[in-house]
Amino acid sequence: MRDEAPYLEKAREIHPAAPAAAVGELLTLSEARVVPLPAGDLCKGYGQSGTYVLAAAVRGNLTVATEGRYEMLHPGQAIALRSPGAYTLQAVSSCLGMTVHLQGDAASRLLKLHNGAALFSRGAAIVREAVMALAVLDEEHPPVDGADASARGFALLTKLCAAPAGQSEFGILSPVVESAVGIIQEEFPFLEGLDELAKRLEVSKAHLIRTFTKATGISPGKYITRVRIEYAKLLLQDVDVTISYVAEASGFANANYFAKVFRKETGMSPSEYLEAAPKRQGGLGPGDLAPW
């Protein structure tokens, strides 16, 4: 499994090549950014007319401000903004933010915005998946191919629109629980267990379990499992995926254990879910973005 840490340690901007005109009119992913920010720091961006800006709080609390809007994103949340003009991201606590800029008919059709915005309570993991894939491509063969970027943008939109929208699933949290949620959202493929998580938070395992469960209604161990399973379900939409790869990428020790947990959580095996899930093609043509 690829180590993502080098792609998260410093600010990064990705500007894919422009796709062919037919594809670009349907969907263009023009920019993606990785934005690590110490508490209090900010960065600025600009979403011109016709641009949809997706901003995600992958880790920590992040504010998103435009001329007429101010939103607080909690860990795991993402927001979509239509034609925001100048915008600012500012870290409330040490955080990792990500942004994606999209244009085209598919974005306007798929993103159902109210007063120019929509909040996705679990959208950060989906944004992160797309940005990390683009960062790897940009590192290996810059610039990222425009059609490939559009395909990843379309997958991002379809997954985001299938995810629940609304307020944070947990609301306002204590610093310990907020940090735990942020670490789980950010590093679930690599977490070895609650002992490691409690050590990093400098609390006892018993205190972590007690405070996390009281605040969220779910134990931290169960939450780790839920995040891993939701991520696995996203990966299983890919046409070329293997069960072994999904198990490893989602943080499970092996495919057999993954299959056991997946069946317990979803009522079906990974293979059954793989057959039932909507498939995402690797390539992108005009027909792929125009099912209406």
C-alpha positions as CSV (number, residue, x, y, z in Angstrom):
1,M,0.0,0.0,0.0
2,R,1.4,3.4,-1.0
3,D,2.5,5.6,1.9
4,E,0.4,8.8,1.6
5,A,2.4,10.8,4.2
6,P,4.7,12.6,1.7
7,Y,1.7,14.0,0.0
8,L,0.2,15.4,3.2
9,E,3.2,17.1,4.8
10,K,3.4,20.2,2.6
11,A,1.1,22.4,0.6
12,R,0.6,21.1,-2.9
13,E,-1.3,22.5,-6.0
14,I,-2.2,20.3,-8.9
15,H,-3.3,21.8,-12.2
16,P,-4.3,19.0,-14.7
17,A,-4.0,19.6,-18.4
18,A,-7.2,20.8,-20.1
19,P,-9.3,17.9,-21.4
20,A,-10.7,17.7,-25.0
21,A,-13.4,20.2,-25.6
22,A,-16.3,17.6,-25.6
23,V,-15.2,16.3,-22.2
24,G,-14.4,19.7,-20.8
25,E,-17.8,21.0,-21.5
26,L,-19.3,18.2,-19.4
27,L,-16.7,18.3,-16.6
28,T,-13.3,19.8,-16.1
29,L,-11.2,19.4,-12.9
30,S,-9.0,22.4,-13.2
31,E,-7.3,22.5,-9.7
32,A,-6.8,20.5,-6.6
33,R,-4.9,21.5,-3.5
34,V,-3.5,20.0,-0.3
35,V,-3.6,22.6,2.4
36,P,-1.9,21.7,5.8
37,L,-2.4,24.7,8.2
38,P,-1.2,25.3,11.7
39,A,-3.8,26.7,14.1
40,G,-4.7,30.3,13.0
41,D,-3.1,30.2,9.6
42,L,-5.0,30.8,6.4
43,C,-4.8,30.4,2.7
44,K,-6.7,32.1,-0.1
45,G,-8.3,30.9,-3.3
46,Y,-10.6,32.1,-6.1
47,G,-13.5,30.3,-7.7
48,Q,-14.5,32.2,-10.8
49,S,-18.0,32.3,-12.3
50,G,-19.2,28.8,-13.2
51,T,-16.7,27.1,-10.9
52,Y,-17.8,24.7,-8.1
53,V,-15.3,24.7,-5.2
54,L,-15.2,21.7,-2.9
55,A,-13.4,22.4,0.4
56,A,-12.8,19.6,2.9
57,A,-11.6,19.4,6.5
58,V,-9.7,16.1,6.4
59,R,-8.2,16.7,9.8
60,G,-9.0,19.4,12.4
61,N,-11.5,22.3,12.3
62,L,-11.5,24.6,9.3
63,T,-13.4,27.7,8.4
64,V,-14.4,28.6,4.9
65,A,-15.3,32.3,4.2
66,T,-16.5,34.1,1.1
67,E,-17.9,37.6,0.7
68,G,-21.4,36.5,1.8
69,R,-20.8,33.2,3.7
70,Y,-18.9,31.9,6.7
71,E,-18.9,28.1,7.5
72,M,-17.1,26.0,10.1
73,L,-16.1,22.5,8.9
74,H,-15.5,19.9,11.5
75,P,-13.2,16.9,10.8
76,G,-14.7,14.7,8.0
77,Q,-16.9,17.4,6.6
78,A,-16.8,19.0,3.1
79,I,-18.7,21.9,1.5
80,A,-19.5,22.7,-2.1
81,L,-19.8,26.3,-3.2
82,R,-20.9,27.6,-6.5
83,S,-19.0,30.6,-8.0
84,P,-17.7,31.8,-4.6
85,G,-15.2,34.3,-6.0
86,A,-12.5,35.0,-3.5
87,Y,-12.5,32.6,-0.6
88,T,-10.4,31.9,2.5
89,L,-9.6,28.8,4.4
90,Q,-8.5,29.3,8.0
91,A,-7.4,26.7,10.6
92,V,-9.2,26.8,13.9
93,S,-7.0,24.0,15.2
94,S,-4.0,22.4,13.4
95,C,-5.7,20.9,10.4
96,L,-5.4,19.4,6.9
97,G,-7.7,20.9,4.3
98,M,-8.2,20.0,0.6
99,T,-9.9,21.8,-2.2
100,V,-11.1,20.8,-5.7
101,H,-12.3,23.1,-8.5
102,L,-14.8,21.8,-11.0
103,Q,-16.5,23.3,-14.0
104,G,-19.0,21.9,-16.5
105,D,-22.6,20.7,-17.0
106,A,-22.1,17.5,-14.9
107,A,-21.2,19.5,-11.8
108,S,-24.3,21.8,-12.1
109,R,-26.5,18.7,-12.6
110,L,-25.1,16.5,-9.9
111,L,-24.5,19.1,-7.1
112,K,-27.9,20.1,-5.7
113,L,-27.0,23.3,-3.9
114,H,-29.2,25.4,-1.7
115,N,-28.4,29.1,-1.9
116,G,-25.2,28.3,-3.6
117,A,-23.8,25.8,-1.1
118,A,-24.2,22.2,0.2
119,L,-22.6,20.6,3.3
120,F,-21.6,16.9,3.2
121,S,-21.0,15.5,6.7
122,R,-18.8,12.6,5.5
123,G,-17.5,14.2,2.3
124,A,-13.9,14.8,3.3
125,A,-12.8,11.2,2.9
126,I,-14.3,11.3,-0.7
127,V,-12.5,14.5,-1.5
128,R,-9.3,13.2,0.0
129,E,-9.5,10.0,-2.2
130,A,-9.7,12.1,-5.4
131,V,-7.0,14.6,-4.4
132,M,-4.5,11.9,-3.3
133,A,-5.0,10.0,-6.6
134,L,-4.3,13.2,-8.5
135,A,-1.3,14.0,-6.3
136,V,0.2,10.6,-7.1
137,L,-0.4,11.1,-10.8
138,D,1.1,14.6,-10.7
139,E,4.2,13.3,-8.9
140,E,4.8,10.5,-11.4
141,H,3.7,12.0,-14.8
142,P,3.0,15.8,-14.6
143,P,0.8,17.3,-15.6
144,V,-2.2,15.1,-14.9
145,D,-4.0,14.1,-18.1
146,G,-7.2,16.2,-18.5
147,A,-9.5,13.3,-19.3
148,D,-8.2,11.3,-16.4
149,A,-8.7,14.3,-14.1
150,S,-12.3,14.7,-15.4
151,A,-13.0,11.0,-14.8
152,R,-11.8,11.3,-11.2
153,G,-13.8,14.5,-10.8
154,F,-16.9,12.7,-12.0
155,A,-16.3,9.8,-9.6
156,L,-15.9,12.3,-6.8
157,L,-19.2,14.0,-7.6
158,T,-21.2,10.7,-7.8
159,K,-19.8,9.5,-4.5
160,L,-20.3,12.8,-2.8
161,C,-23.9,13.1,-4.0
162,A,-24.6,9.5,-2.7
163,A,-23.2,10.4,0.7
164,P,-25.4,11.9,3.5
165,A,-25.6,15.7,3.5
166,G,-26.3,17.9,6.5
167,Q,-24.6,18.8,9.8
168,S,-21.7,16.9,11.4
169,E,-22.7,13.5,12.5
170,F,-21.4,14.2,16.0
171,G,-21.8,18.0,16.4
172,I,-19.5,19.9,18.7
173,L,-17.0,17.7,20.4
174,S,-14.5,17.9,23.2
175,P,-10.8,18.4,22.1
176,V,-9.9,14.8,22.9
177,V,-12.8,13.3,21.0
178,E,-12.4,15.8,18.1
179,S,-8.8,14.8,17.8
180,A,-9.7,11.1,17.9
181,V,-12.2,11.6,15.1
182,G,-9.7,13.6,13.1
183,I,-7.0,10.9,13.5
184,I,-9.4,8.1,12.6
185,Q,-10.7,10.0,9.5
186,E,-7.2,10.8,8.4
187,E,-5.3,7.6,9.3
188,F,-7.7,4.8,9.5
189,P,-5.8,2.6,7.0
190,F,-2.7,2.7,9.3
191,L,-4.1,2.6,12.8
192,E,-3.1,-0.5,14.7
193,G,-5.8,-0.1,17.4
194,L,-7.1,1.8,20.3
195,D,-3.9,1.4,22.3
196,E,-2.0,3.4,19.7
197,L,-4.8,6.0,19.4
198,A,-5.0,6.5,23.2
199,K,-1.2,6.8,23.4
200,R,-1.1,9.5,20.7
201,L,-3.9,11.4,22.5
202,E,-2.0,11.1,25.8
203,V,-5.0,9.6,27.6
204,S,-5.8,6.1,28.9
205,K,-7.6,3.6,26.7
206,A,-10.4,3.4,29.2
207,H,-10.8,7.2,29.2
208,L,-10.8,7.3,25.4
209,I,-13.5,4.7,25.2
210,R,-15.6,6.3,27.9
211,T,-15.5,9.9,26.6
212,F,-15.7,9.0,22.9
213,T,-18.7,6.7,23.4
214,K,-20.5,9.3,25.6
215,A,-20.0,12.1,23.1
216,T,-20.8,10.1,19.9
217,G,-23.0,7.2,20.9
218,I,-20.5,4.8,19.3
219,S,-17.3,3.3,20.7
220,P,-14.0,4.4,19.0
221,G,-13.3,0.8,17.9
222,K,-16.7,0.6,16.2
223,Y,-16.2,4.0,14.6
224,I,-12.9,2.9,13.1
225,T,-14.6,-0.2,11.7
226,R,-17.4,1.9,10.3
227,V,-15.0,4.4,8.6
228,R,-13.0,1.5,7.1
229,I,-16.2,-0.2,5.8
230,E,-17.5,3.0,4.2
231,Y,-14.2,3.5,2.5
232,A,-14.2,-0.1,1.4
233,K,-17.6,0.4,-0.1
234,L,-16.3,3.3,-2.1
235,L,-13.4,1.3,-3.4
236,L,-15.7,-1.6,-4.4
237,Q,-17.3,0.6,-7.0
238,D,-14.2,0.4,-9.1
239,V,-14.4,-2.0,-12.0
240,D,-10.8,-3.4,-11.6
241,V,-10.6,-3.7,-7.8
242,T,-9.7,-6.9,-6.0
243,I,-10.9,-7.9,-2.6
244,S,-7.4,-8.2,-1.3
245,Y,-6.5,-4.7,-2.4
246,V,-9.7,-3.3,-0.8
247,A,-8.9,-5.1,2.5
248,E,-5.3,-3.7,2.6
249,A,-6.3,-0.2,1.5
250,S,-9.0,0.0,4.1
251,G,-6.8,-1.1,7.0
252,F,-7.8,-4.7,7.5
253,A,-5.2,-7.3,8.4
254,N,-6.2,-9.7,5.6
255,A,-8.9,-10.4,3.1
256,N,-10.6,-13.2,5.2
257,Y,-11.0,-10.9,8.2
258,F,-12.2,-8.1,6.0
259,A,-14.8,-10.4,4.5
260,K,-16.0,-11.5,7.9
261,V,-16.3,-7.9,9.2
262,F,-17.9,-6.6,5.9
263,R,-20.6,-9.3,6.1
264,K,-21.3,-8.5,9.7
265,E,-21.6,-4.7,9.0
266,T,-23.5,-4.9,5.6
267,G,-25.2,-8.3,5.5
268,M,-23.4,-9.3,2.4
269,S,-19.9,-10.5,1.4
270,P,-17.5,-8.1,-0.4
271,S,-18.0,-10.2,-3.6
272,E,-21.7,-9.8,-3.4
273,Y,-21.4,-6.0,-2.8
274,L,-18.9,-5.8,-5.7
275,E,-21.4,-7.3,-8.0
276,A,-24.3,-5.2,-6.8
277,A,-22.4,-1.8,-6.6
278,P,-22.7,0.7,-9.5
279,K,-19.5,0.3,-11.5
280,R,-17.2,3.2,-12.3
281,Q,-15.3,2.9,-15.6
282,G,-11.6,3.7,-15.7
283,G,-11.9,5.9,-18.9
284,L,-14.1,8.9,-19.6
285,G,-15.9,9.8,-22.8
286,P,-18.8,12.2,-23.4
287,G,-21.4,9.4,-22.9
288,D,-20.0,8.7,-19.4
289,L,-21.0,12.1,-18.2
290,A,-24.3,12.4,-19.9
291,P,-26.8,9.8,-18.5
292,W,-29.7,12.3,-18.6
